[in-house]
């Protein structure tokens, strides 16, 4: 039986979520219809909106449901940019970190190519944390927005969201935060953070794939990506009531006992880190050793190709990752690790192990026991034999 240790990529759907989803799917009625069945569907949708809002410390009116985290990130970045440039005052600069998820990087690169945006890249330190002093100096009247992660999705380092938001607020600059990796693992209070928009996704917390949300502050303006009905504040299209119900069920379950689950995962994570370092002393932990997501452990293994190690572990019955699942299968060094100052050969030896609600201490122990053999084989394979290993 395969042991799943890739919760940062996606999580198994929780049984309670599957049940809520199944019960909502047969409900007939478009939430925008005015007849009784439509209004019943709308009531179901709005109750879900309230639950998702509560999970991130927001008001229900601030929740715009999307097709997932990627759409939410695109809507947050592009929508804030367009809104900021709609009054005739030109604000072309987007201040964004070098170590963001590709949903952000590809979105801002598109804005540069097609909308004339100017990208101002925030450096990150050796732990993957953004340079707040750089942000302070970068803020000016020509800045359209700042976009940053709540927690780095690869190395797990938590970011100084409130500090950056306070600096930006003082300059009247909106901040978009990608909290897709953070929801359900660390407390999120949208109002306390003081940001303009925040992106989240259901499938990272035991919900279904294809459902996400952009949280938009009441005071923020966001230009929609999708037009044709204005069913939501910043998005058109018939709303997915069953998907929203499932997202709400996952959000409730993931946050109701967040402190206890985070503490449990932190213990398991620290056992994993200690076990890996004892089993493979050359392994180097990446990211902040303490100020990181509770379920994230990220290492580089000298002399190994990360993808070779991944597939050898897969054959041994363990599902892990070399980094972001959105880049899985692409034989390139992680842009996050390169931004942190690693050279390419070192960065190519990366492995991310991410724990979740279903992870047990026994599974962690089994992984640690299997790791040295996989590392030895990966080193023996080397770069030239990587294709052979992958085709095993």
Residue pairs with C-beta under 8 A, 6 or more apart in sequence:
1 317
2 317
2 318
2 319
3 317
3 318
3 319
3 363
3 366
3 367
4 12
4 319
4 356
4 358
4 359
5 318
5 319
5 320
5 353
5 354
5 355
5 359
5 363
5 367
6 319
6 320
6 321
6 325
6 352
6 353
6 354
7 204
7 295
7 354
7 355
7 356
7 357
7 359
8 153
8 181
8 204
8 293
8 295
8 296
8 321
8 325
8 352
8 354
9 321
9 324
9 325
9 328
9 354
10 203
10 204
10 209
10 325
11 203
11 204
11 205
11 206
11 207
11 356
11 357
12 206
12 356
12 358
13 21
13 206
13 207
13 208
13 246
13 250
14 206
14 207
14 249
14 250
14 253
14 357
16 249
16 253
17 206
17 207
17 208
17 246
17 249
17 250
17 253
20 245
20 246
20 248
20 249
21 208
21 242
21 243
21 245
21 246
21 249
23 245
24 44
24 241
24 242
24 245
24 246
25 242
27 40
27 41
27 44
27 241
27 242
28 37
28 41
29 35
29 37
29 38
29 39
29 40
29 41
29 42
30 38
30 41
30 238
31 38
31 41
31 42
31 44
31 45
31 231
31 238
31 239
31 241
32 38
32 42
32 229
32 231
32 238
32 239
33 39
33 41
41 241
42 241
44 241
44 244
44 245
45 239
45 241
45 244
45 245
46 60
47 248
48 241
48 244
48 245
48 247
48 248
49 60
49 63
49 65
49 244
49 248
50 60
50 248
51 248
51 249
51 251
51 252
52 63
52 65
52 200
52 213
52 244
52 247
52 248
52 251
53 59
53 60
53 62
53 63
53 215
54 251
54 252
54 255
55 183
55 188
55 251
55 252
55 254
55 255
56 179
56 183
56 188
56 189
56 190
56 198
56 200
56 215
56 251
57 188
57 189
57 190
57 191
57 192
58 190
58 191
58 198
58 215
59 218
61 218
61 233
62 190
62 215
62 216
62 217
62 218
63 213
63 215
64 72
64 75
64 213
64 214
64 215
64 216
64 232
64 233
64 234
64 235
65 211
65 212
65 213
65 232
65 235
65 239
65 240
65 243
65 244
65 247
66 72
66 75
66 211
66 212
66 213
66 214
66 235
67 210
67 211
67 212
68 201
68 202
68 203
68 209
68 210
68 211
68 212
69 103
69 178
69 180
69 199
69 200
69 201
69 204
69 212
70 103
70 212
71 212
71 225
72 180
72 199
72 200
72 201
72 212
72 213
72 214
73 101
73 103
73 104
73 107
73 176
73 178
73 180
73 199
74 103
74 107
74 225
75 214
75 222
75 224
75 225
75 234
75 235
76 147
76 176
76 178
76 197
76 198
76 199
76 214
76 216
76 222
77 94
77 104
77 107
77 108
77 111
77 145
77 147
77 176
78 107
78 111
78 115
78 223
78 225
79 197
79 214
79 222
79 223
79 224
79 225
79 234
80 144
80 145
80 174
80 176
80 196
80 197
80 220
80 221
80 222
81 94
81 111
81 115
81 117
81 144
81 145
82 115
82 223
83 220
83 221
83 222
83 223
84 91
84 144
84 145
84 174
84 221
85 91
85 92
85 144
86 221
86 223
90 142
91 141
91 142
91 143
91 144
92 116
92 117
92 118
92 142
92 144
93 117
93 118
93 119
93 120
93 138
93 140
93 142
93 143
93 144
94 108
94 111
94 117
94 118
94 119
94 120
94 143
94 144
94 145
94 146
94 147
95 120
95 122
95 135
95 138
95 139
95 143
95 145
95 146
95 147
95 173
96 104
96 105
96 108
96 119
96 120
96 121
96 122
96 146
96 147
96 148
97 121
97 122
97 124
97 130
97 147
97 148
97 149
97 339
98 121
98 122
98 123
98 124
98 335
98 339
99 124
99 128
99 130
99 149
99 152
99 154
99 335
99 336
99 339
99 340
100 147
100 148
100 149
100 178
101 149
101 153
101 178
101 180
101 181
101 324
101 326
102 324
102 326
102 327
103 178
103 326
104 147
104 149
104 178
105 335
108 117
108 119
108 147
109 119
111 117
112 118
112 119
117 144
120 138
120 143
122 130
122 131
122 134
122 135
122 138
122 148
123 130
123 131
123 134
123 339
124 130
124 131
124 339
124 340
125 131
125 340
126 340
126 341
127 155
127 157
127 287
127 288
127 340
128 152
128 154
128 155
128 157
128 286
128 287
128 288
128 336
128 339
128 340
129 157
129 158
129 159
129 160
129 288
130 148
130 159
130 160
130 164
132 160
132 163
132 164
132 167
135 146
135 164
135 167
135 168
136 167
139 146
139 167
139 168
139 171
139 173
140 171
141 171
143 171
143 173
144 173
145 173
145 174
145 175
145 176
145 196
146 164
146 168
146 173
146 174
146 175
146 176
147 175
147 176
147 177
147 178
148 159
148 161
148 164
148 175
148 176
148 177
148 178
149 159
149 177
149 178
149 179
149 181
149 182
150 158
150 159
150 161
150 177
150 178
150 179
150 181
150 182
150 186
150 188
150 198
151 157
151 158
151 159
151 179
151 181
151 182
151 185
151 186
151 292
151 293
151 296
152 159
152 181
152 287
152 336
153 180
153 181
153 324
154 287
154 298
154 323
154 324
154 334
154 336
154 337
154 350
154 352
155 286
155 287
155 288
155 292
155 296
155 298
155 336
155 337
155 340
155 352
156 181
156 287
156 288
156 292
156 293
156 296
156 297
156 298
157 287
157 288
157 291
157 292
158 182
158 186
158 288
158 291
158 292
158 293
161 175
161 177
161 193
161 195
162 192
162 193
162 194
164 175
165 175
165 193
165 194
165 195
166 194
168 174
168 175
169 175
169 194
174 195
174 196
174 197
174 220
175 194
175 195
175 196
175 197
176 195
176 196
176 197
176 198
176 199
177 193
177 195
177 197
177 198
177 199
178 199
179 188
179 198
179 199
179 200
180 199
180 200
180 201
180 204
180 212
181 204
181 293
182 188
182 293
183 200
183 201
183 204
183 205
183 251
183 254
184 204
184 205
184 206
184 250
184 251
184 254
184 255
184 258
185 258
185 262
185 265
185 293
185 294
185 295
186 258
186 262
186 293
186 294
187 258
187 259
188 198
190 198
190 215
190 217
195 217
196 216
196 217
196 219
196 220
197 214
197 215
197 216
197 217
197 220
197 222
198 214
198 215
199 212
199 213
199 214
199 215
200 212
200 213
200 215
201 207
201 211
201 212
201 213
202 208
202 209
202 210
202 211
202 212
202 243
202 246
202 247
202 250
202 251
203 209
203 210
203 211
205 250
205 251
205 254
206 250
206 253
206 254
206 357
207 246
207 247
207 249
207 250
207 251
208 243
208 246
208 247
210 240
210 243
211 240
211 243
211 244
211 246
211 247
212 247
213 247
214 222
214 234
216 222
216 233
216 234
222 233
222 234
223 234
224 230
224 234
224 235
224 236
225 235
226 235
226 236
226 237
227 236
228 236
228 237
229 236
229 237
229 238
230 236
231 237
231 238
231 239
232 239
254 261
254 357
261 357
262 294
263 294
265 294
265 295
265 355
265 356
265 359
266 294
268 295
268 355
268 359
268 361
268 364
269 294
269 295
269 296
269 297
269 355
271 361
271 364
272 297
272 353
272 355
272 364
272 367
272 368
273 285
273 289
273 297
275 364
275 365
275 367
275 368
276 283
276 297
276 299
276 353
276 368
276 371
277 283
277 285
278 368
279 368
279 369
279 371
279 372
280 301
280 371
280 372
280 375
282 301
282 302
282 303
283 299
283 300
283 301
283 375
284 299
284 300
284 301
284 302
285 297
285 298
285 299
286 298
286 299
286 300
286 337
286 340
286 350
287 296
287 298
293 354
294 355
295 354
295 355
295 356
295 359
296 352
296 354
296 355
297 352
297 353
297 354
297 355
298 350
298 351
298 352
298 353
299 350
299 351
299 353
300 306
300 337
300 342
300 346
300 347
300 349
300 350
300 351
301 309
301 349
301 350
301 351
301 375
301 378
302 346
302 349
303 349
303 378
303 379
304 349
304 375
304 378
304 379
305 348
305 349
305 378
305 381
305 382
305 383
305 386
306 322
306 323
306 348
306 349
306 350
306 351
307 322
307 329
307 331
307 386
307 390
308 378
308 381
308 385
308 386
308 389
308 390
309 349
309 351
309 374
309 375
309 378
310 320
310 321
310 322
310 351
311 389
311 390
311 392
312 374
312 377
312 378
312 389
312 392
313 320
313 367
313 370
313 371
313 374
314 320
315 392
316 370
316 373
316 374
317 370
318 366
318 367
318 370
320 351
320 352
320 353
320 354
320 367
321 328
321 351
321 352
321 353
321 354
322 328
322 334
322 350
322 351
322 352
323 334
323 336
323 337
323 350
323 352
324 334
324 336
327 334
331 386
333 342
333 344
333 347
333 348
333 350
334 347
334 350
337 346
337 347
337 350
338 344
338 347
353 367
355 364
377 389
378 389
381 388
381 389
